[in-house]
Structure formats: structure tokens, C-alpha cells
Amino acid sequence: MKTKIKISKIKYFETRRGVGYIVTTNVGHIYNDGNGGETYVDGNWKGENLNEFQLEDIINKYEGVSI
């Protein structure tokens, strides 16, 4: 998938149920609270309208993870 979204950093944190993260991009933030919910964007998101799987794919590519 081709996108204009560029990740600048990812901050991970532990929760009681897993690992959450906040991703800083050129168009807003991507979040996962680490409690088993979905991955979502903030209310000021200026990027493309992507579903949680597409967002996670962008993160995986940034980290060099292939699934």
C-alpha cells in the first residue's frame, strides 16, 4: 500500500493487559492503548482514511517487520 504517512517515532508502554503505543507521524498520531482494543487515530488526524489493519501495516513497515 502506497501512502504519504511518514512515521517519526514510536513510544511503547506496558499496560496490565499488554503493550500499547503512540506513533507520531507527519499527519497526526496513531494510538493503541494496549488493552486489547483496536488501533486508532487522534481527532486531529489529517491523513488518509485507513482502517486499523492498514495503520498497523504502516507501523510494521517502519519497524522492518514482515508478517
N, C-alpha and C positions, 0 to 999 in steps of 0.2 A: 504494500500500500504506500503510495506516494503522499507525503504531507508536508506542510510548511512549518509544522510544530518542531521547535528545537528545544531540547532539554538542557538546562544549565546546571541543575543539581538535584539530588535526591536525598532527603533526610529520612532515615528509618528510625522507628521507635518500637519498643516492646509493649504489648498490652497483656491482659490476663489471658486472652484467647489466641494470641498470635503476634504477628508483626504488622505494623501499619507504616504508611509512608506519606510524605508530602513531596510532590515533584514540582519544581519551579521551571516554567517554560517561558518562551517569548510571548505567549498569548494568555497567560494565567496560570493557575495551579491545578494539579491533579491530586486527588486525595484517596486514601483507603485507610479507614480507621482501625483496621486490624482486628475487628470483632466479628468477622465472617460476613460482612456486608459487601456491597458492590463498590467498584471504583467509580469515582465521580469527579466533576469539575466544580470550581467555585462559581458564584453568581456573577462574577465579572469576566467570565470566560469570553475571549474574543476569537477563539479558534473555530475550527470546523466542528460540525455536529457529529461526534463519534460515540459509538457505544462503548461499554466498559471493556470489551474484548479488544477493540481497536486501540483504546488507550493503553492497555496493558501490553499490547504488541509493540507500540512505540517505545515504551519503557524497556521491554526486553531487548529491543534492537540497540538502544542506548547503552545498555549494560553488556551487550555482546552475548546474550543468552539466546540459544535457538531451541525452540520447542517443537 
